Amino acid sequence: MDADVRQLMERASRGHPASQRELAARFFYGRGVERSVAEATGWLVLAALGGDDGAKHLLRQLCTRNMLNIQVPRRVLD
């Protein structure tokens, strides 16, 4: 894992929603980390719960396209 990803993970772990969304994208596409849809989903849900509109939009899109094997509670997406 490179220094950029480590810094991003530190910010995401401290609750920064934009960093959580970016980390989710990296895990989803395998950019700088091993690809993991499960890990991506977790970070994306945290970002959405933190109020990140981009994360909410991505979750809605992924759920609509049945790309996640989870049901996301409505409160996360609103």
Buried (B, 14 or more C-beta within 10 A) or exposed (E): EEEEBEEBBEBBEEEBBBBBBBBBBBBBEEEBBEEBBEBBBBBBBBBBBBEBEBBBEBBBEBBEEEEBEEEBEEEBBE
